[in-house]
């Protein structure tokens, strides 16, 4: 197992514990955790290409043991970049059916680790790729998925409660946040209980998407300025 995956695993275990979940087994790239909704989930961190038969084998093994299955992929190595329009491979089609048009990912950027969903939004015969916000571990739950290509039958999988699409974020009210900061929390895609570290992670994730040095679009500078201003206003709450 690569150092980056070990780092992501350690961070994921910390986030799960911070959310109040109990870790039954920490095997590095395989983590067994008790779900808030009952039952156990076997989380697999995948760092190399995978085939459909391997997904089937993991699902069969976990189902036999009575576990829900969550597969999480190293984004930079295995998943399409933000904003691209792509076709899908067989293994991706299986996962999109199991996880409601999402593939869960981890990404390492310097000293930071991000856990998020990669959304595959249909555009005719293709998919538009959108990276979701950092996931809240307390939203993890077990469901039964059916209709996956090449995998007939029902499969117990673990996935996170779906957030609203980014296109609707401007309409979302964040309970518990002062009215003056509502727009700032929406922009950084934060919940009311986000701590200072969560705010910093959200800011860095957005900066990696919208900073003019890496984003060539015409509105990147204005978007980054808005993100900077929102971040500063939110962080003032944690000062003093």
Phi, psi and omega in degrees: 000133184288158181302320182298321179291322176299317179297316178296321180296315180298318179294317181298317178299317178299316181296320179296315179295320180298328178280359177091010180273150181263127177272118177276327181205132177243099180257020181084270180274357173228121183238129179254122187226143175282133182275148178299330182270003181103151182085182181233148177243137174258111183262125182247122175268117187256126183240006180217160182306146184231149179251164182300320182295331177288321176298316179300319181296316179297315180298315179300315182296313181291321179297320178298327180274355180085021181256148165281152183246131172234118176258131184230132192245146175291109191299310186301330184268330195237345187239157183292154179290156175306135174085351181282156173249124191224161163273171180239152175269168182303315183295327177290321179298321177299311183293323180296326176288320182289325189245027171059055177064026176230152168234128184277143190220156167234149182218141180245125179230098184064240179268001185256148175237138179237135175241119187205173176257139171260117184268132176253103185260121186300135171225085185067236179273001184241179179229136173269131186265127177228130177274130179274174179289167176304135186280146174267118185297333180289350177274000181288132180211164180258136178222169174253122181253144180223161174087016178287134177299140180071357181228075181296150178104186181257141183228130175282117180232156176254135177209169184264145177304134186290135173272163176296149176301151181301330181295340181259001187299326181294341181265355187276132173265134182258102182302139177089358180254133178305147183304323182295339182252003182304310182297324180293316179295322178294317183298318180273002176057051185250150170272163184297330184269014180297130177273178185300321181294320178296320178298316179297318179296317179298318180297314183294324178296315180292324179297325179291338179270323192244355180298134183303337179292336182240348182243112185275000183292157187295329184263011184297318182297314180296319179296317181294323177296320178294320179296316179300315182294318179296319180298315181297319180293319180293318184292338177300334179294333184265358181272152178081000000 
